[in-house]
Amino acid sequence: MKRVVALAAAAFALTVLAAQAADSTQINGWISDSMCGAKHAGSGAACVKGCIKNGEKPVFVDEAKKQVWSIDNPDAVKSFYGDHVSVTATVDSSKMSVHIDSIAEAK
């Protein structure tokens, strides 16, 4: 019984550490669409809106690295299609995806 409790406590501690490791990151970039990706970064808001209307998924284009990231919660960016934004996001590098925690127009 003591072993079970000790293993449960260890598993809980590792879970807490893993949750803390997934801290949010502040990133500037553009909201684009999955078909055009970085091609429209900064110049194609009308096309981005049209592509998303026709079924493409919104994506985040990192301004510094020019990397295209899928968005786990696309409803968070509905008002920002084609815009230059600053996001606070939880990043999953292995899946090249972000979960947008907050979003605002970049300054």
Summary of the structure (lengths in Angstrom):
residues: 107
radius of gyration: 17.8
end to end distance: 57.4
largest distance: 63.1
contacts: 302
relative contact order: 0.19
helix: 37%
strand: 35%
